[in-house]
């Protein structure tokens, strides 16, 4: 069974602002599903997305974070 989150739930789950997430969702940067006018998010997809971002940092991005 899929555990679906609302935008507000997703913001709490990812500890990010709703406006930032809404922008990422619209740009297709976060796994999201739009049903009518409402966004919904699959927890398992979000977890896989988070894990892929952690391992996808380039050497340049790591250096920028250290500065």
Beta strands, then each sheet from edge to edge (+ up, - down):
strand 1: 4-5
strand 2: 33-35
strand 3: 38-42
sheet 1: 1+ 3- 2+
end
